[in-house]
Amino acid sequence: MERRNFLRLSATSAMAVAIAPSLITQRLYAEDGSLFQPFEKVQLKDAEGNPIKASALAVEENYVFNYPYVGTPAIMVNLTSPAEKDIELTAEDGTKYIYRGGVGAKGTIVAYSAICPHQLTHPQPEMSMFHYIDEKGTTKAYSGGAFVCMSHLSRFEPKQGGKVVGGPATQGLASIILEVDAEDNIWAVAVLGPVKFQDYFDAFKDEFKKFYGNRRKAKKLTKEETKVQTLKNFSADIIRL
Ligand code: FES
């Protein structure tokens, strides 16, 4: 099981994570100040229930899945080159955290919470205003190779832990910590960095009712597995400004 993304937690926390990550849902701070929150360990599967294989991911495709909650979208991308390791980032409250890099054979697979930290724009079935733009793609404001929120054009660097590098957002994307096991299966295990989940749950009550039945159902933790689909399959209209 790949461990590169695991942080140097305090001895007590590290032991607890190793034994039962699904039992730990509180926010943890590692010895080095990293902001790290273990959630349920969840396997990424396709619509038919087949495991997603890391080596089969298309390069620069947006893959949407919900984690760590039933109603919180994340996007996984297999980049053209490895993500950088040991990137120090700073949340808007000043908390430092360390991004350890991507997973997969070449360290090119990354995943981030797809909720913009500025004003919570996120992919929806009707359309997506938030997604990864491939390296050959462009927007009016930016060249590609980055996550861009089309609402106010914040840009986030996928190879540097989701660091904000443009626009009005004041902090980066929360990273979804992935593991790839010996059979090439992909698991989501934790979230690194500042999250906007509570603000998101407070803001989109009608959306949760429409797509999940109600907000209570959207706030449930994903358990055991989460379905993965391409953004072009998930969203009817992918907006690029
Ligand atoms: S909501 Fe994303 S940049 Fe404003």
Residues whose N, C-alpha, C, O or C-beta is under 5 A from the ligand:
A	BS01	FES	C116 H118 Q119 L120 T121 C149 S151 H152 L153 S154
